[in-house]
Amino acid sequence: MSRIFNFSAGPATLPREVLEQARDEMLEWHGQGASVMEVSHRSKAFGELAEQSEADVRELLGVPDDYAVLFLQGGATQQFAMIPMNLAAAEQPVDYVVTGQWSKKAAGQAKGLRKVNIVADAAGNNYTDIPARADWRLTPGAAYVHYCPNETIGGVEFHEVPDTGTVPLVADMSSNIFSRPLDVSRFGMIYAGAQKNIGPAGLVLAIVRKDLLERAADAVPPILRYAALAEQKSMLNTPPTYSWYIAGLVFQWLKRQGGLARIAEVNQRKAAKLYRAIDDSGCYRNPVAPACRSRMNVPFTLPDAALDPVFLAEAQQAGLAALKGHRSVGGMRASIYNAMPEAGVDALVDFMADFSRRHG
Ligand SMILES: *Cc1c(COP(=O)(O)O)cnc(C)c1O
């Protein structure tokens, strides 16, 4: 059996070279005579891995020195709760922009903890467009503004960083981090669950401006407190060492690809090919406003939902897997993260053209 093109939204496809290296190092890693999974996180070898991975994140994203880079656990969802606990005082309001399922969930987790204001909500257009920045009603004295730059389910992406003045901007970049160059200094905090564009599930990357680390109230226990986690270099307790190791290999792979400017060109080209195939088909349809279509997650529908199972079965036969759309949106979704080769998008585009000729 050969490897499929895997369009899963997450956990998602990983670069083949990374998996090959992990296979080669499975039994004996880094001169240890043991797998990386079997050595102490306190060992010198693992410490070097941790340091190298942080250095690579800083290099790839150009992270300024006044930001901490943290490798956390609990998924992006745990960050939905840690952010209000750490970045806002008990009485401080917090602002959320809701452009889809994930930003809505982030606001939902914050609700029991702080006074949440929804400053803009795209529910009215079924999360197919982004409310204009001019229409956001920011709350005076808000601790931060939270948004999701790429809504993995709806396929809606911000192509500009919104301006929130001096109020720290907090971004859930789970599904588009490392997909293009980024000006980290525009953000108070960036976080991303690993299983889309970084590595295996179990790890969350967080980049936090250092002055924000100290905001947490005394009641926040150390395990949920950014300052304590930063002080312990993300090893307050045992980190998910294997996920961290794979993430480190992915960072090295990104550097070998030529960094984020190069990756962004490829991503742009892959997305343009797929959207063109949808728009020109007279068969498939993507509901998202063209100005905010995602380069990472591309939902599309067929003219008749009765064809969905046929499409999925034939696609699977053709080696194109995990194209079923999210249950809340229906239809199909192709996730085309960094690790999806351009050849995979080409194969999907060819398959779609052939399918629409036969069934369209
Ligand atoms: C997948 C995803 C999440 C949830 O991640 P978990 O690790 O399951 O908590 C949150 N936000 C976005 C944008 C996602 O794509």
The ligand as an SDF file (V2000), in Angstrom:
LIG
                    3D

 15 15  0  0  0  0  0  0  0  0999 V2000
   -8.3130   22.2810   15.8610 C   0  0  0  0  0  0  0  0  0  0  0  0
   -8.5110   23.6550   16.3840 C   0  0  0  0  0  0  0  0  0  0  0  0
   -8.7380   23.9210   17.7520 C   0  0  0  0  0  0  0  0  0  0  0  0
   -8.9020   22.8180   18.7830 C   0  0  0  0  0  0  0  0  0  0  0  0
   -7.7390   22.1700   19.0810 O   0  0  0  0  0  0  0  0  0  0  0  0
   -7.7000   21.0580   20.2360 P   0  0  0  0  0  0  0  0  0  0  0  0
   -6.2640   20.6810   20.2430 O   0  0  0  0  0  0  0  0  0  0  0  0
   -8.6160   19.9630   19.8470 O   0  0  0  0  0  0  0  0  0  0  0  0
   -8.0980   21.7140   21.5030 O   0  0  0  0  0  0  0  0  0  0  0  0
   -8.8660   25.2290   18.1430 C   0  0  0  0  0  0  0  0  0  0  0  0
   -8.7820   26.2370   17.2740 N   0  0  0  0  0  0  0  0  0  0  0  0
   -8.5680   26.0220   15.9600 C   0  0  0  0  0  0  0  0  0  0  0  0
   -8.4710   27.1930   15.0280 C   0  0  0  0  0  0  0  0  0  0  0  0
   -8.4340   24.7310   15.4780 C   0  0  0  0  0  0  0  0  0  0  0  0
   -8.2230   24.5260   14.1660 O   0  0  0  0  0  0  0  0  0  0  0  0
  1  2  1  0
  2  3  1  0
  2 14  2  0
  3  4  1  0
  3 10  2  0
  4  5  1  0
  5  6  1  0
  6  7  2  0
  6  8  1  0
  6  9  1  0
 10 11  1  0
 11 12  2  0
 12 13  1  0
 12 14  1  0
 14 15  1  0
M  END
$$$$
